Amino acid sequence: MFIELIAALLVLEAKLGALLPLSGPYAAVGADNQRGIELAKEEASFEVIYADSKAEPAQAISEFQKLVNINNVNGVFVFRGPPGMAVNPISKKEKIPLLGGVGNKDFINQNDYAFQAWIPSDKEGEFLAKQMKNYEKIALLTVQDDWPISVSKGFRESIGKKLIFDEEILPSEIDIRSQAHKLKNSDAIFLNVAISQIGSFTTQLRALGVKARIFTNFWAGKEEVIKAIGNEELSFAEMDSQDLTSAELSGYVSAILFSKAPNYEALINQDEVVTKRGTYKIKNRVIQFPMRLRTIKNGKVN
């Protein structure tokens, strides 16, 4: 009973730092993570202190150090690859648990204090490749950003010789006409681009006569994308998270995990809560980052 009492007190005193992109181009997914953490707070008792990484490595390092040295948090949840990989060595040095909504497959390597709350990007790419196995001529368009590049790498390695077009574009590009004529020969396209580009590019491709089936990344589930594509049908990969978006699930899982085990020793010793490779048991059910293909049709996600 004494041990259980001490464990309960530790949970009540747990203080989690949440390093999210609350401003800048990725503020929308930062807000999704925040909603997920707030949902977790309804189920567990812990304090959370939010900090804005702006999705920039230098800013993330500065805010991480404030969370650890000034706010005295017991652990930090970080979202997105560049900030997560930037603060990773500091986590190791300071022995601060780092819970990552980070797809980089190297995030947990060489840091025993790092725990991954996101499916590794190469596995995400492999999943998309499996969904497109019945197509013979596949095109890949990737935005120059850490996570999509990593996902495309896994996709590329899995899809093999069926890939007839493979090109990277800048996040600032808004016109896809120069690529459209090259995409007309494909029967499936993986549009692995930014939130702001998915709807616009899909509409442009259809207007330019490209009839290939379009697949894209989890960002397609965002409300602004659904509105932008109208009645267009679009398929995308998403973590199987019931009513939560991928980003919300990442924040939720990390917060619940941390509230149940607010320090490194507790995290590594509670096998029913976490393993280093990202398997969590919550409410007697296992979340093992299952993926499924979802489709937007007539403005609704199916």
Long-range contacts (C-beta under 8 A, 24 or more apart in sequence): 10-262, 10-263, 10-266, 11-44, 11-45, 11-46, 11-259, 11-260, 11-262, 12-45, 12-46, 13-262, 14-45, 14-46, 14-47, 14-74, 14-75, 14-258, 14-259, 14-262, 15-46, 15-47, 15-48, 15-49, 15-71, 15-72, 15-73, 15-74, 15-262, 16-46, 16-47, 16-48, 16-49, 16-73, 16-74, 16-75, 16-76, 16-77, 16-255, 16-258, 16-259, 16-262, 17-48, 17-49, 17-51, 17-64, 17-67, 17-68, 17-71, 17-73, 17-75, 17-76, 17-77, 18-48, 18-49, 18-50, 18-51, 18-76, 18-77, 18-251, 18-255, 19-51, 19-53, 19-60, 19-63, 19-64, 19-67, 19-76, 19-77, 19-78, 19-79, 19-83, 19-87, 20-50, 20-51, 20-52, 20-53, 20-77, 20-78, 20-79, 20-251, 21-52, 21-53, 21-54, 21-55, 21-79, 21-80, 21-83, 22-50, 22-52, 22-53, 22-54, 23-52, 23-54, 24-54, 24-55, 24-56, 25-55, 25-171, 25-194, 25-196, 26-55, 26-80, 28-195, 28-222, 28-224, 29-79, 29-80, 29-195, 29-219, 29-247, 30-55, 30-79, 32-245, 32-247, 32-248, 32-251, 33-77, 33-79, 33-101, 33-247, 33-248, 33-250, 33-251, 34-251, 35-248, 35-251, 36-244, 36-247, 36-248, 36-249, 36-250, 36-251, 36-252, 36-253, 36-255, 37-77, 37-251, 37-252, 37-254, 37-255, 39-244, 39-248, 39-252, 40-251, 40-252, 40-255, 40-256, 40-259, 41-255, 43-256, 44-255, 44-256, 44-259, 44-260, 45-259, 46-255, 46-258, 46-259, 46-262, 48-255, 49-73, 53-78, 53-79, 53-80, 53-83, 55-80, 55-82, 55-83, 56-82, 56-83, 57-82, 57-83, 57-85, 57-86, 58-86, 59-83, 60-84, 60-86, 60-87, 61-86, 61-87, 61-90, 64-90, 64-91, 65-90, 68-94, 68-96, 74-258, 74-262, 74-263, 75-99, 75-258, 75-262, 75-263, 75-264, 77-101, 77-117, 77-251, 77-254, 77-255, 77-258, 78-102, 79-247, 79-250, 79-251, 80-146, 80-147, 81-107, 81-121, 81-146, 81-147, 81-150, 82-146, 88-114, 95-264, 97-258, 97-263, 97-264, 97-267, 99-254, 99-257, 99-258, 100-254, 101-247, 101-250, 101-251, 101-254, 103-147, 103-150, 103-151, 104-146, 104-147, 104-150, 105-150, 108-276, 108-277, 112-264, 112-268, 113-264, 115-254, 115-257, 115-267, 115-274, 115-276, 115-278, 116-276, 116-277, 116-278, 117-250, 117-253, 117-254, 117-257, 117-278, 118-246, 118-250, 118-278, 118-289, 119-239, 119-278, 119-289, 119-291, 120-278, 121-147, 121-150, 121-151, 121-153, 121-154, 122-150, 122-151, 122-153, 122-154, 122-157, 123-154, 123-289, 124-151, 124-154, 124-237, 124-291, 125-150, 125-151, 125-152, 125-153, 125-154, 125-155, 125-156, 125-157, 125-158, 126-154, 126-155, 126-157, 126-158, 127-237, 127-291, 128-155, 128-190, 128-215, 128-237, 129-154, 129-155, 129-158, 129-159, 130-158, 131-215, 131-235, 131-237, 131-293, 132-159, 132-162, 132-188, 132-190, 132-215, 135-162, 135-187, 135-188, 135-213, 136-162, 136-187, 137-162, 137-164, 137-185, 137-186, 137-187, 137-188, 138-162, 138-163, 138-164, 138-165, 138-186, 138-187, 138-188, 138-189, 138-190, 139-163, 139-164, 139-165, 139-166, 139-182, 139-183, 139-186, 139-188, 139-189, 139-190, 139-212, 140-165, 140-166, 140-167, 140-189, 140-190, 140-192, 141-165, 141-167, 141-168, 141-169, 141-176, 141-179, 141-183, 141-189, 141-190, 141-191, 141-192, 141-193, 141-201, 142-166, 142-167, 142-168, 142-169, 142-192, 142-193, 143-168, 143-169, 143-170, 143-171, 143-192, 143-193, 143-194, 143-197, 144-168, 144-169, 144-170, 144-171, 145-171, 145-194, 148-192, 148-193, 148-194, 148-217, 151-192, 151-217, 152-190, 152-192, 155-190, 155-192, 169-193, 169-197, 171-197, 173-197, 174-200, 175-204, 176-200, 176-201, 176-204, 176-205, 177-204, 177-208, 180-204, 180-205, 180-208, 180-209, 180-210, 181-208, 183-210, 183-212, 184-209, 184-210, 184-211, 184-212, 186-212, 187-212, 187-213, 188-212, 188-213, 188-214, 188-215, 189-213, 189-214, 189-215, 190-215, 190-216, 191-215, 191-216, 192-216, 192-217, 193-217, 194-219, 195-219, 195-222, 195-224, 195-225, 198-225, 198-228, 198-229, 198-234, 199-224, 199-225, 199-227, 199-228, 199-229, 200-228, 202-228, 202-229, 202-232, 202-234, 203-228, 203-229, 203-230, 203-232, 206-232, 218-245, 218-246, 220-296, 221-245, 221-246, 221-294, 221-296, 221-301, 225-296, 226-296, 226-299, 226-300, 226-301, 227-299, 229-296, 230-299, 231-297, 231-298, 231-299, 232-296, 233-295, 233-296, 233-297, 234-295, 234-296, 235-293, 235-294, 235-295, 235-296, 236-293, 236-294, 236-295, 236-296, 237-291, 237-292, 237-293, 237-294, 238-291, 238-292, 238-293, 238-294, 239-289, 239-290, 239-291, 240-290, 240-291, 240-292, 249-287, 253-280, 253-282, 253-287, 256-280, 256-282, 257-282
